[in-house]
Amino acid sequence: MDGGPQDPISRRAILLAAVAGAVGVAAPPVAGDVGSLRASAQTTGHAPTAADWQALSTALRGPLFRPGDPGYGSVRRTFDPRRDSARPIAIAQVATSSDVSVTLAFARRHRLAIRPRSGGHSYVGDSTGTGVLVIDTRRMNALAYDPARHRLTVGAGARLAAVHELLDRHRRTIPTGTCPTVGVAGLTLGGGIGAETRLYGLTLDAVTAIRVVTPDGRVRLVSASREPDLFWALRGGGGDNFGIVTQFVFRTFPAHSAQFFFLRFSPAAAVHVIRGWQRRLGVMPRHCWANVHLEAAGGAVVPRIVGVVWGGSARTEANALIEAIGRAPVAVSYASRSHRDAVALLAGPRGSVRQSWSAGSDIIGRPLSRAKATALVAVVQDRARTGQPGVAILDPLGGAVRDGSRATSCFPWRHSMATVQWYVGLPSTASGAAVRSAQAFIRRGHASLGRSSVGGYVNYLERGRPLADYYGSSWSGLVKVSRRYDPAGMFSSRYSIPG
């Protein structure tokens, strides 16, 4: 992979060394250990001058955008329109790993806060900010499939839609989430949960190698046998930690056609739906996946189940779920799709449209008692009575997720039953009162579960929640890795693991 298509050795790399003095940065080190960071981190502490920025722009293969530049207004935007008011000091759209190295060195010299960005879907807006230097990897979106080895090489800025479009041509897949505009890096680094999770595991389980630029400027290729501690931490540690990933290598899997089932139940059956769904998860075949939606709508809780059966019968699994629930649905429908069309159906008709939201999560370690299920439903019911939107989405784990180990990746929830996502869609012009109301709904959701929640999912970050909640028993190990690879704390947002 070294010197591959995503990281060419070019005149630009030589230029980086030549202009290091003009830009005020050290050329990216090619040997030595993390201790080189301390030796090379000679910071000036002064704000970059116009000449400094020009020298950086010249050194980069990709473009640099500053306030007032043509295009700055569009490239600074993330997926959530509510973040549009953020004004980064600059956005470096890096095109190679060398671009990342020189940008990190520039930020280190001038003591600039950095924010990595892939797809820009951070729940807390951590891929942007006023006064920060955004390192945007979206130009690093090259894809290369090796049919002999069934391996996919993916640039960190590639979007899920492009990944599946390529793989479907080869009748292959990797397990991912469903939003087509999500960046591969953000999803994978936090775990990656979706409709093929029970069949093939988390997105991170498919990763065999990662190219990452650590804060000392070194470009490292890590794997289970090469710097395994960093490989462990990157697989589940979340974004804005340890370094900036520029490329992944994934093993791929056979892509199956899908049969869907959609069940809707009466509000009175909501607790039965949760309890029966839990019972069925204990024996559900791996090729089956089903989640529960409890939606506040029309003044009541609307319980729904969306199910996917990969290469099997939707009717068989739907009937088994209905039997476990013990209540007849008020509406049932089915659909058959190719794998390609199944991915599109899961994305939904508005999957690529920018949206605003407020959300949070819980991890359910074991099946909820009747009392806890009743309390969860009551939170959504109370929200429905106010006439405001809100939903609790219970996504199953289990199946192939349990095949992985916390010894090989830091994802801590392998043996938990499910995730709960508390979600409120918001208008891009949402008032402060609407945002506070949504956050109150999420807090009540957390409180309803109490100790039945063992933590949160790091890809669904929330403001004000202790960071350690997302990492469980992996927390102390992650702090050690951060201390080793980022001793000077270059990654220092409120959501970065401390060293």
C-alpha positions as CSV (number, residue, x, y, z in Angstrom):
1,M,0.0,0.0,0.0
2,D,2.9,2.4,0.6
3,G,3.1,4.8,-2.3
4,G,-0.3,3.6,-3.6
5,P,-2.8,5.6,-5.5
6,Q,-4.1,7.6,-2.5
7,D,-0.6,8.8,-1.5
8,P,1.6,9.4,-4.5
9,I,5.3,10.2,-4.3
10,S,5.4,13.4,-6.3
11,R,7.2,16.7,-6.7
12,R,4.7,18.0,-4.2
13,A,6.2,15.8,-1.4
14,I,9.6,17.3,-2.2
15,L,8.1,20.8,-2.2
16,L,6.9,20.2,1.3
17,A,10.5,19.8,2.5
18,A,11.7,22.8,0.5
19,V,9.1,25.2,1.8
20,A,9.2,23.9,5.4
21,G,11.2,27.0,6.5
22,A,8.9,29.4,4.7
23,V,5.8,27.8,6.2
24,G,7.4,27.5,9.6
25,V,7.0,23.7,9.9
26,A,9.2,20.7,10.0
27,A,9.0,18.3,7.1
28,P,7.1,15.1,8.0
29,P,9.5,12.7,9.7
30,V,10.0,9.4,8.0
31,A,11.7,7.5,10.8
32,G,12.0,7.5,14.6
33,D,9.3,7.2,17.2
34,V,6.6,9.3,18.8
35,G,9.2,11.1,20.8
36,S,10.1,13.1,17.6
37,L,6.9,15.1,18.2
38,R,8.4,16.7,21.2
39,A,11.6,17.5,19.4
40,S,9.9,19.0,16.3
41,A,7.0,20.8,18.0
42,Q,8.8,24.1,18.2
43,T,5.8,26.4,18.2
44,T,5.8,30.1,17.6
45,G,2.4,30.7,19.3
46,H,1.7,33.6,16.9
47,A,-1.3,33.7,14.6
48,P,-0.4,32.8,11.0
49,T,0.3,35.7,8.8
50,A,-1.0,36.0,5.2
51,A,2.4,34.9,4.0
52,D,2.2,31.8,6.3
53,W,-1.2,30.8,4.8
54,Q,0.1,31.4,1.3
55,A,3.1,29.2,1.9
56,L,0.8,26.4,3.3
57,S,-1.5,26.7,0.3
58,T,1.4,26.4,-2.1
59,A,2.7,23.3,-0.2
60,L,-0.6,21.5,-0.3
61,R,-1.8,19.3,-3.2
62,G,-5.4,20.0,-2.3
63,P,-6.9,23.5,-2.0
64,L,-6.9,25.7,1.1
65,F,-10.0,27.8,1.8
66,R,-9.9,30.9,4.0
67,P,-12.8,33.3,5.0
68,G,-13.5,35.5,1.9
69,D,-12.2,32.9,-0.6
70,P,-14.5,31.8,-3.3
71,G,-16.0,28.5,-2.2
72,Y,-15.4,29.0,1.5
73,G,-19.1,29.4,2.2
74,S,-19.9,26.0,0.7
75,V,-17.0,23.9,1.8
76,R,-17.4,24.9,5.5
77,R,-20.9,23.4,5.6
78,T,-21.5,20.1,7.3
79,F,-24.6,17.9,7.0
80,D,-26.5,19.8,9.7
81,P,-27.6,23.3,8.6
82,R,-27.6,24.4,12.2
83,R,-23.8,24.3,12.1
84,D,-23.6,26.8,9.2
85,S,-22.8,29.6,11.5
86,A,-19.4,28.1,12.4
87,R,-16.5,29.9,10.8
88,P,-13.3,27.9,10.7
89,I,-10.1,29.9,10.3
90,A,-9.3,27.7,7.3
91,I,-10.4,24.4,5.6
92,A,-7.6,22.3,4.2
93,Q,-9.1,19.9,1.7
94,V,-6.2,17.5,1.8
95,A,-5.5,15.2,-1.2
96,T,-2.7,13.0,0.2
97,S,-1.3,11.8,3.4
98,S,1.6,14.2,2.9
99,D,-1.0,17.1,2.8
100,V,-2.2,15.9,6.2
101,S,1.3,15.8,7.6
102,V,2.2,19.3,6.6
103,T,-1.2,20.7,7.8
104,L,-0.7,19.1,11.2
105,A,2.8,20.6,11.4
106,F,1.4,24.0,10.5
107,A,-1.3,23.7,13.2
108,R,1.3,22.6,15.7
109,R,3.6,25.5,15.0
110,H,0.9,28.1,15.3
111,R,-1.0,26.3,18.1
112,L,-4.2,26.0,16.1
113,A,-7.1,23.8,17.1
114,I,-7.7,21.2,14.5
115,R,-10.9,19.3,13.5
116,P,-10.8,16.3,11.2
117,R,-13.7,15.9,8.8
118,S,-14.9,13.0,6.6
119,G,-18.6,13.2,5.8
120,G,-19.4,16.0,8.3
121,H,-22.1,14.2,10.1
122,S,-20.9,14.6,13.7
123,Y,-23.8,14.7,16.1
124,V,-22.2,17.4,18.1
125,G,-20.7,19.4,15.2
126,D,-17.2,18.2,16.1
127,S,-16.1,18.4,12.4
128,T,-16.3,22.2,12.4
129,G,-16.0,25.2,14.7
130,T,-15.3,28.9,14.8
131,G,-11.5,29.6,14.7
132,V,-10.5,26.0,14.1
133,L,-8.5,24.6,11.2
134,V,-10.6,21.9,9.5
135,I,-8.7,19.1,7.9
136,D,-11.2,17.9,5.4
137,T,-10.5,14.4,3.8
138,R,-13.4,14.4,1.4
139,R,-11.1,14.7,-1.7
140,M,-9.4,11.5,-0.5
141,N,-12.3,9.4,-1.9
142,A,-10.6,7.0,-4.2
143,L,-11.9,3.4,-4.3
144,A,-10.1,0.3,-5.6
145,Y,-11.5,-3.2,-5.5
146,D,-9.2,-6.3,-5.8
147,P,-11.5,-9.1,-7.1
148,A,-8.8,-11.8,-6.6
149,R,-8.5,-11.1,-2.9
150,H,-12.0,-9.6,-2.3
151,R,-10.4,-6.5,-0.8
152,L,-11.6,-2.9,-1.0
153,T,-9.2,0.0,-0.5
154,V,-11.1,3.2,0.4
155,G,-10.0,6.8,0.9
156,A,-11.2,8.2,4.2
157,G,-13.4,10.8,2.6
158,A,-15.4,8.4,0.5
159,R,-19.2,8.3,1.1
160,L,-21.1,5.1,1.8
161,A,-23.2,5.5,-1.4
162,A,-20.1,5.3,-3.6
163,V,-18.7,2.3,-1.6
164,H,-21.9,0.3,-2.2
165,E,-22.2,1.4,-5.8
166,L,-18.8,-0.1,-6.5
167,L,-19.2,-3.2,-4.5
168,D,-22.6,-4.1,-5.9
169,R,-21.0,-4.3,-9.4
170,H,-19.0,-7.2,-8.0
171,R,-21.8,-8.6,-5.9
172,R,-20.0,-7.8,-2.7
173,T,-20.7,-5.7,0.4
174,I,-19.3,-4.5,3.7
175,P,-21.6,-3.9,6.7
176,T,-22.3,-0.2,7.1
177,G,-24.9,2.3,8.3
178,T,-27.6,3.4,5.9
179,C,-27.1,7.2,5.3
180,P,-25.5,7.5,1.8
181,T,-23.6,10.7,2.5
182,V,-21.9,9.5,5.7
183,G,-18.1,9.4,5.3
184,V,-16.4,6.1,5.7
185,A,-13.9,7.3,8.3
186,G,-16.3,8.6,10.8
187,L,-18.6,5.6,10.6
188,T,-15.8,3.0,10.8
189,L,-13.7,4.6,13.5
190,G,-16.7,4.6,15.9
191,G,-17.9,1.1,15.1
192,G,-20.4,1.0,12.2
193,I,-23.9,-0.4,13.0
194,G,-26.5,-1.2,10.3
195,A,-28.8,-3.8,8.7
196,E,-26.0,-6.2,7.9
197,T,-24.4,-6.1,11.3
198,R,-25.8,-9.3,12.6
199,L,-24.8,-11.1,9.4
200,Y,-21.2,-9.7,9.0
201,G,-20.4,-7.7,12.1
202,L,-19.6,-4.1,12.6
203,T,-18.0,-2.0,9.9
204,L,-14.7,-1.9,11.8
205,D,-14.7,-5.8,11.9
206,A,-14.1,-5.7,8.1
207,V,-11.0,-3.5,8.4
208,T,-7.7,-5.3,7.8
209,A,-5.4,-2.2,7.6
210,I,-5.5,1.5,8.2
211,R,-3.2,4.3,6.9
212,V,-3.1,7.0,9.5
213,V,-1.1,10.2,10.0
214,T,-0.2,10.6,13.7
215,P,0.4,14.0,15.3
216,D,4.2,13.7,14.8
217,G,3.6,13.8,11.0
218,R,4.4,10.2,10.4
219,V,2.3,8.2,7.9
220,R,1.7,4.8,9.4
221,L,0.2,1.7,8.0
222,V,-1.3,-0.2,10.9
223,S,-2.9,-3.6,11.2
224,A,-3.3,-6.5,13.6
225,S,0.4,-7.3,13.2
226,R,1.8,-3.8,12.7
227,E,1.4,-1.3,15.6
228,P,-1.5,-3.4,16.9
229,D,-2.2,-1.1,19.9
230,L,-3.0,1.8,17.5
231,F,-5.0,-0.6,15.2
232,W,-7.0,-1.7,18.3
233,A,-7.7,1.9,19.3
234,L,-8.7,3.2,15.9
235,R,-11.3,0.4,15.5
236,G,-13.9,1.8,17.9
237,G,-12.1,4.8,19.4
238,G,-14.1,7.3,17.4
239,G,-12.9,10.3,15.4
240,D,-10.7,13.2,16.6
241,N,-8.3,10.8,18.3
242,F,-4.8,9.4,17.8
243,G,-4.3,10.7,14.2
244,I,-6.1,11.4,10.9
245,V,-6.9,8.3,8.9
246,T,-6.5,8.7,5.2
247,Q,-7.2,5.2,3.9
248,F,-8.8,1.8,4.9
249,V,-8.5,-1.7,3.5
250,F,-11.6,-3.8,4.0
251,R,-12.3,-7.5,3.4
252,T,-15.6,-7.8,1.6
253,F,-18.5,-10.3,1.8
254,P,-21.1,-11.8,-0.6
255,A,-24.0,-9.4,-1.3
256,H,-27.5,-11.1,-0.9
257,S,-30.8,-10.0,-2.1
258,A,-33.2,-8.9,0.6
259,Q,-36.8,-9.4,1.7
260,F,-38.2,-6.7,3.9
261,F,-41.2,-6.8,6.3
262,F,-42.8,-3.8,7.9
263,L,-45.0,-4.2,11.0
264,R,-47.1,-1.6,12.7
265,F,-48.8,-2.2,16.1
266,S,-51.4,-0.3,18.1
267,P,-50.1,2.1,20.8
268,A,-51.4,-0.3,23.5
269,A,-49.0,-3.0,22.2
270,A,-45.8,-0.9,22.6
271,V,-44.5,-2.7,25.7
272,H,-45.4,-6.1,24.2
273,V,-43.5,-5.2,21.1
274,I,-40.3,-4.4,23.0
275,R,-40.5,-7.5,25.2
276,G,-41.4,-9.9,22.3
277,W,-38.7,-8.4,20.1
278,Q,-36.1,-9.0,22.9
279,R,-37.2,-12.6,23.2
280,R,-36.9,-13.2,19.5
281,L,-33.4,-11.6,19.3
282,G,-32.1,-14.5,21.5
283,V,-32.8,-17.0,18.7
284,M,-33.0,-14.9,15.6
285,P,-30.9,-16.3,12.7
286,R,-27.9,-14.2,11.8
287,H,-29.2,-13.4,8.3
288,C,-32.2,-11.7,9.9
289,W,-32.2,-8.1,11.3
290,A,-35.1,-6.1,12.8
291,N,-35.3,-2.9,14.7
292,V,-38.0,-1.2,16.7
293,H,-39.3,2.3,16.2
294,L,-41.3,4.0,18.9
295,E,-42.5,7.2,17.3
296,A,-44.3,10.1,18.9
297,A,-47.1,10.9,16.4
298,G,-50.7,11.9,16.5
299,G,-50.7,12.2,20.2
300,A,-49.7,8.6,20.8
301,V,-46.8,6.1,20.6
302,V,-46.7,4.4,17.2
303,P,-44.7,1.1,17.5
304,R,-43.2,-0.2,14.2
305,I,-40.7,-2.9,13.3
306,V,-38.6,-2.8,10.2
307,G,-37.1,-6.2,9.3
308,V,-34.6,-7.4,6.7
309,V,-33.9,-11.0,5.8
310,W,-30.8,-11.4,3.6
311,G,-31.2,-14.4,1.3
312,G,-34.2,-15.8,3.2
313,S,-38.0,-15.5,3.8
314,A,-39.3,-12.3,5.3
315,R,-42.7,-13.9,6.0
316,T,-41.1,-16.6,8.1
317,E,-39.2,-14.2,10.3
318,A,-42.1,-11.7,10.6
319,N,-44.4,-14.5,11.7
320,A,-41.8,-15.6,14.3
321,L,-41.6,-12.1,15.6
322,I,-45.4,-11.6,15.8
323,E,-45.7,-14.9,17.7
324,A,-43.0,-13.7,20.2
325,I,-44.8,-10.4,20.7
326,G,-48.1,-12.0,21.2
327,R,-50.1,-9.2,19.6
328,A,-51.3,-8.9,16.1
329,P,-50.0,-6.0,14.1
330,V,-52.5,-3.5,12.7
331,A,-50.6,-3.3,9.4
332,V,-48.2,-5.6,7.6
333,S,-46.4,-5.2,4.3
334,Y,-43.5,-6.9,2.5
335,A,-41.0,-6.0,-0.2
336,S,-38.3,-7.9,-2.1
337,R,-35.2,-6.1,-3.4
338,S,-31.8,-6.7,-5.0
339,H,-28.9,-5.8,-2.7
340,R,-28.4,-2.6,-4.5
341,D,-32.1,-1.6,-4.2
342,A,-32.1,-2.8,-0.5
343,V,-29.4,-0.3,0.3
344,A,-31.4,2.5,-1.4
345,L,-34.5,1.5,0.5
346,L,-32.7,1.6,3.8
347,A,-31.3,5.1,3.0
348,G,-34.8,6.4,2.4
349,P,-35.9,9.1,-0.1
350,R,-34.3,11.9,1.9
351,G,-31.1,10.2,2.9
352,S,-28.9,12.7,1.0
353,V,-30.8,15.8,2.1
354,R,-29.1,18.0,4.7
355,Q,-30.9,17.7,8.0
356,S,-30.9,19.1,11.5
357,W,-31.5,17.0,14.6
358,S,-30.8,16.4,18.3
359,A,-30.0,12.9,19.4
360,G,-28.4,10.6,22.0
361,S,-28.0,7.0,22.7
362,D,-28.0,4.2,25.3
363,I,-26.6,0.7,25.2
364,I,-28.9,-2.0,26.5
365,G,-26.8,-4.7,28.1
366,R,-29.6,-7.3,28.6
367,P,-33.3,-7.6,28.0
368,L,-35.4,-4.9,29.6
369,S,-37.7,-5.8,32.4
370,R,-41.4,-5.0,32.0
371,A,-41.0,-2.0,34.2
372,K,-38.1,-0.6,32.2
373,A,-39.9,-1.2,28.9
374,T,-43.0,0.5,30.3
375,A,-40.9,3.5,31.4
376,L,-39.2,3.8,28.0
377,V,-42.6,3.8,26.3
378,A,-43.9,6.4,28.7
379,V,-41.1,8.8,27.7
380,V,-42.2,8.6,24.0
381,Q,-45.9,8.8,25.0
382,D,-45.3,12.0,27.0
383,R,-43.5,13.5,24.1
384,A,-46.4,12.6,21.8
385,R,-48.9,14.4,24.1
386,T,-47.0,17.6,23.6
387,G,-47.5,17.3,19.8
388,Q,-43.7,17.5,19.2
389,P,-41.7,14.9,17.2
390,G,-39.4,12.3,18.8
391,V,-38.5,8.7,18.4
392,A,-36.7,5.9,20.2
393,I,-35.0,3.5,17.8
394,L,-33.8,0.2,19.1
395,D,-31.2,-1.4,16.9
396,P,-30.1,-5.0,17.5
397,L,-26.6,-6.2,18.1
398,G,-25.8,-9.9,18.5
399,G,-25.1,-12.3,15.7
400,A,-21.7,-11.7,14.1
401,V,-21.0,-8.7,16.5
402,R,-20.3,-11.3,19.2
403,D,-17.7,-12.9,17.1
404,G,-15.3,-10.0,17.6
405,S,-13.2,-9.5,20.7
406,R,-12.3,-6.5,22.9
407,A,-8.8,-7.8,22.6
408,T,-8.6,-7.0,18.9
409,S,-10.7,-3.9,18.7
410,C,-11.8,-1.4,21.4
411,F,-15.5,-1.5,20.7
412,P,-16.8,-2.3,24.2
413,W,-20.4,-3.4,23.6
414,R,-19.9,-6.8,21.8
415,H,-22.1,-8.7,24.2
416,S,-24.8,-6.1,24.7
417,M,-28.3,-6.7,23.3
418,A,-29.0,-3.4,21.4
419,T,-28.5,0.3,21.0
420,V,-31.2,2.9,21.6
421,Q,-31.1,6.1,19.6
422,W,-33.2,8.9,21.0
423,Y,-33.8,11.2,18.0
424,V,-35.6,14.4,17.3
425,G,-35.7,15.9,13.9
426,L,-35.4,19.7,13.9
427,P,-35.8,22.5,11.4
428,S,-32.6,24.2,10.4
429,T,-34.0,27.3,12.0
430,A,-35.0,25.6,15.2
431,S,-35.4,28.0,18.2
432,G,-33.4,27.6,21.4
433,A,-36.6,26.5,23.1
434,A,-37.1,23.7,20.5
435,V,-33.6,22.5,21.0
436,R,-33.9,22.5,24.8
437,S,-37.1,20.6,24.6
438,A,-35.5,18.0,22.4
439,Q,-32.6,17.6,24.8
440,A,-35.0,17.3,27.7
441,F,-36.7,14.4,25.9
442,I,-33.4,12.7,25.4
443,R,-32.4,13.2,29.1
444,R,-35.8,11.7,30.1
445,G,-35.0,8.7,27.9
446,H,-31.7,8.1,29.6
447,A,-33.4,8.4,33.0
448,S,-36.1,5.9,32.1
449,L,-33.5,3.2,31.4
450,G,-31.4,3.9,34.5
451,R,-28.9,1.1,35.1
452,S,-30.3,-1.0,32.3
453,S,-28.2,1.3,30.1
454,V,-24.5,0.4,30.3
455,G,-23.2,3.3,28.1
456,G,-23.6,5.0,24.8
457,Y,-22.5,4.6,21.2
458,V,-19.6,6.9,20.3
459,N,-21.0,7.7,16.9
460,Y,-24.0,9.3,18.6
461,L,-22.1,11.7,20.9
462,E,-24.0,14.1,23.2
463,R,-22.9,17.4,24.7
464,G,-22.3,17.3,28.4
465,R,-22.1,13.5,28.7
466,P,-19.0,12.0,30.3
467,L,-16.7,10.8,27.5
468,A,-15.9,7.6,29.3
469,D,-19.5,6.5,29.0
470,Y,-18.9,5.6,25.4
471,Y,-15.9,3.4,25.9
472,G,-16.8,1.1,28.9
473,S,-13.9,-1.2,29.9
474,S,-11.8,0.1,26.9
475,W,-11.4,3.5,28.4
476,S,-8.1,3.0,30.3
477,G,-6.5,1.3,27.3
478,L,-7.5,4.1,25.0
479,V,-6.1,6.7,27.3
480,K,-2.7,4.9,27.2
481,V,-2.8,4.8,23.4
482,S,-3.6,8.5,23.3
483,R,-0.7,9.2,25.7
484,R,1.7,7.3,23.4
485,Y,0.7,8.7,20.0
486,D,-0.6,12.2,21.0
487,P,1.6,13.2,24.0
488,A,1.3,16.9,23.2
489,G,-2.5,16.8,22.9
490,M,-3.0,18.0,19.4
491,F,-6.4,16.3,19.4
492,S,-8.0,18.4,22.1
493,S,-11.6,19.0,21.5
494,R,-14.0,18.2,24.3
495,Y,-14.7,14.9,22.6
496,S,-11.0,13.8,22.3
497,I,-9.7,11.0,24.5
498,P,-7.1,12.7,26.9
499,G,-3.5,11.5,27.0
